[in-house]
Amino acid sequence: MSYDLALFFGTLIAGFAIPAIMSAFSDSRTPRMRSLMLIVGGSLVVWAVTRKPGGYSFDEIPDVFVQVTRDLHG
């Protein structure tokens, strides 16, 4: 898996997990699976940032999303 893909999917997974965790807490449920999603997504992001030579800057992240979306689309 490339670093860009890991950053892309890690951000998506963690991003979807945060509202799900908030929803679980508001309904007085335990967010077990949602917490696992947050850990997996966060781990992918950390792996991508630490393994890519030079890392990522905040200015690069939108370009990575556009590039990965373009590559996945065709």
N, C-alpha and C positions, 0 to 999 in steps of 0.2 A: 504494500500500500504506500502510495506516495505521501509525502508530508502535507501537500495541499489537500489531498482527500481526507487525511486524518483530521486536519484542522477543520475542514468543511463539515464532515459528519460529526465530529466531536462537539462543535459549536451548535449544530442542529439538535443533537440528542440532549445536550445539557440545557439548551434553550427551551425545549419542550418539557423537560423535567421540572423546571422551576415553577411554572404555573400549576402543573399537576401536583407538586408537593404542597403548594399553597392551598389548592382545592381540597386535598386530603386532610390537611390540618383544620380547615374551616368546617369540614364534615365530621370531625372527630374520628378520623380513620388513621391508621398507621401507614406512612408512605414507604413501605418496604421496597417495592419494585421501582418506584419513582426515585428513591434514593440510590438504588443500584444504577439507574439510568444516568443520574447526575455524576456518579463516580466513574462510570464508563466514559461518558462524554468528556468529563474533566481530564481523565487519564489520556484520552486521545489528543486533546488540545495540548496538554503538557508534553506528551511524547513528541508531537509535531514541532513544538516551539523549541524544545531542547535538542532534538536530533538534527534539525535543518541547520546547515552551516550558516551562521550569521543570524539565525532566528527569524522572527517576523516582527515588523513594526506595525503600529496601529494603522498606518497609511496603506499598508499592503493588504490588509484583510479584505476590504471590499473587492480589490482586484482578484484575489484568490477565489472569492465566491463567484465572481463573474466568469473567471476562467474555468473553474470546475463545472459550473452550470453549463457553460458552452460545450465543454468536452463531453459531459454526460448526455446532452441533448443530441449531439450528433455532429 
